[in-house]
Amino acid sequence: MMKYSRVLLLCILVLGLSSCETDDTEYWLSGIWAGQVGARDASFIFNENRTGSYRIEGGDSGTFDWYFEDEQYWDAPSGTIILDFGHNDRACIAGSWADRVSLSGWYYDYYEDYLEGYDGISLVLRRVGY
């Protein structure tokens, strides 16, 4: 009887651990973020439907569609986030790292500057409400 009890306990433990949910990309990136790009105040909104908007002190603002440069990062908290403004106008956040509270990386006004190896501007944001 004791043997069966142990097997039953083990099965319940395995079932309980296998039902734990894991965080996905939308969970950690979707939301309102505020902080700085370089020395300028900034805010970004990333929506679950992969749209968003931003404002950087000094008049830079707009809406965008966002996606990851490399599909392998869709389920990871890091990668290069492309901000696509349409009409072949794109910016990016390279070397980005995000968790539930913070998002950091290097901001490039032009995706092409990133591709050509120019230096980006430091981006440090915190999720609003945390």
ZIWO-V391082 format. One record per residue. N is the residue number from 1. RES is the residue in one small letter. SS is DSSP state (alpha for helix, beta for strand, coil for the rest). PHI is phi as a letter, one per 30 degrees, with the letter a starting at -180 (NA if undefined). PSI is psi as a letter, one per 20 degrees, with the letter a starting at -180 (NA if undefined). Layout:
n:N res:RES ss:SS phi:PHI psi:PSI
n:N res:RES ss:SS phi:PHI psi:PSI
This chain:
n:1 res:m ss:coil phi:NA psi:g
n:2 res:m ss:alpha phi:d psi:h
n:3 res:k ss:alpha phi:d psi:g
n:4 res:y ss:alpha phi:d psi:h
n:5 res:s ss:alpha phi:d psi:g
n:6 res:r ss:alpha phi:d psi:g
n:7 res:v ss:alpha phi:d psi:g
n:8 res:l ss:alpha phi:d psi:g
n:9 res:l ss:alpha phi:d psi:g
n:10 res:l ss:alpha phi:d psi:g
n:11 res:c ss:alpha phi:d psi:g
n:12 res:i ss:alpha phi:d psi:g
n:13 res:l ss:alpha phi:d psi:g
n:14 res:v ss:alpha phi:d psi:g
n:15 res:l ss:alpha phi:d psi:g
n:16 res:g ss:alpha phi:d psi:g
n:17 res:l ss:alpha phi:d psi:h
n:18 res:s ss:alpha phi:d psi:i
n:19 res:s ss:coil phi:c psi:i
n:20 res:c ss:coil phi:d psi:p
n:21 res:e ss:coil phi:d psi:q
n:22 res:t ss:coil phi:c psi:q
n:23 res:d ss:coil phi:d psi:q
n:24 res:d ss:coil phi:c psi:r
n:25 res:t ss:alpha phi:e psi:g
n:26 res:e ss:alpha phi:d psi:h
n:27 res:y ss:alpha phi:d psi:g
n:28 res:w ss:alpha phi:d psi:h
n:29 res:l ss:alpha phi:c psi:h
n:30 res:s ss:coil phi:d psi:p
n:31 res:g ss:beta phi:k psi:a
n:32 res:i ss:beta phi:c psi:p
n:33 res:w ss:beta phi:b psi:p
n:34 res:a ss:beta phi:b psi:q
n:35 res:g ss:beta phi:l psi:c
n:36 res:q ss:beta phi:b psi:q
n:37 res:v ss:beta phi:c psi:o
n:38 res:g ss:coil phi:i psi:c
n:39 res:a ss:coil phi:c psi:j
n:40 res:r ss:beta phi:c psi:p
n:41 res:d ss:beta phi:d psi:q
n:42 res:a ss:beta phi:b psi:q
n:43 res:s ss:beta phi:b psi:q
n:44 res:f ss:beta phi:b psi:q
n:45 res:i ss:beta phi:b psi:p
n:46 res:f ss:beta phi:c psi:p
n:47 res:n ss:coil phi:c psi:q
n:48 res:e ss:coil phi:d psi:h
n:49 res:n ss:coil phi:d psi:j
n:50 res:r ss:coil phi:i psi:k
n:51 res:t ss:beta phi:c psi:r
n:52 res:g ss:beta phi:a psi:a
n:53 res:s ss:beta phi:b psi:r
n:54 res:y ss:beta phi:b psi:r
n:55 res:r ss:beta phi:b psi:p
n:56 res:i ss:beta phi:b psi:p
n:57 res:e ss:coil phi:e psi:p
n:58 res:g ss:coil phi:j psi:j
n:59 res:g ss:coil phi:j psi:i
n:60 res:d ss:beta phi:d psi:p
n:61 res:s ss:beta phi:a psi:r
n:62 res:g ss:beta phi:l psi:a
n:63 res:t ss:beta phi:c psi:q
n:64 res:f ss:beta phi:a psi:r
n:65 res:d ss:beta phi:c psi:q
n:66 res:w ss:beta phi:b psi:q
n:67 res:y ss:beta phi:a psi:r
n:68 res:f ss:beta phi:c psi:q
n:69 res:e ss:coil phi:d psi:h
n:70 res:d ss:coil phi:b psi:p
n:71 res:e ss:alpha phi:e psi:h
n:72 res:q ss:alpha phi:d psi:i
n:73 res:y ss:alpha phi:c psi:j
n:74 res:w ss:coil phi:d psi:h
n:75 res:d ss:coil phi:c psi:j
n:76 res:a ss:coil phi:b psi:q
n:77 res:p ss:coil phi:d psi:j
n:78 res:s ss:beta phi:b psi:r
n:79 res:g ss:beta phi:k psi:a
n:80 res:t ss:beta phi:c psi:p
n:81 res:i ss:beta phi:c psi:p
n:82 res:i ss:beta phi:c psi:p
n:83 res:l ss:beta phi:c psi:o
n:84 res:d ss:beta phi:c psi:o
n:85 res:f ss:coil phi:d psi:i
n:86 res:g ss:coil phi:j psi:r
n:87 res:h ss:coil phi:h psi:k
n:88 res:n ss:coil phi:h psi:k
n:89 res:d ss:coil phi:c psi:o
n:90 res:r ss:beta phi:b psi:q
n:91 res:a ss:beta phi:b psi:r
n:92 res:c ss:beta phi:a psi:r
n:93 res:i ss:beta phi:c psi:o
n:94 res:a ss:beta phi:c psi:q
n:95 res:g ss:beta phi:h psi:k
n:96 res:s ss:beta phi:d psi:q
n:97 res:w ss:beta phi:b psi:p
n:98 res:a ss:beta phi:b psi:q
n:99 res:d ss:coil phi:b psi:a
n:100 res:r ss:coil phi:d psi:i
n:101 res:v ss:coil phi:c psi:h
n:102 res:s ss:beta phi:b psi:q
n:103 res:l ss:beta phi:b psi:p
n:104 res:s ss:beta phi:b psi:r
n:105 res:g ss:beta phi:l psi:b
n:106 res:w ss:beta phi:c psi:p
n:107 res:y ss:beta phi:c psi:p
n:108 res:y ss:beta phi:b psi:p
n:109 res:d ss:coil phi:d psi:h
n:110 res:y ss:coil phi:b psi:p
n:111 res:y ss:alpha phi:e psi:h
n:112 res:e ss:alpha phi:d psi:h
n:113 res:d ss:alpha phi:d psi:h
n:114 res:y ss:alpha phi:d psi:g
n:115 res:l ss:alpha phi:d psi:h
n:116 res:e ss:coil phi:d psi:j
n:117 res:g ss:coil phi:i psi:j
n:118 res:y ss:coil phi:d psi:q
n:119 res:d ss:coil phi:d psi:q
n:120 res:g ss:coil phi:c psi:r
n:121 res:i ss:beta phi:c psi:p
n:122 res:s ss:beta phi:e psi:p
n:123 res:l ss:beta phi:b psi:p
n:124 res:v ss:beta phi:b psi:o
n:125 res:l ss:beta phi:b psi:q
n:126 res:r ss:beta phi:b psi:q
n:127 res:r ss:beta phi:d psi:p
n:128 res:v ss:coil phi:d psi:p
n:129 res:g ss:coil phi:j psi:i
n:130 res:y ss:coil phi:c psi:NA
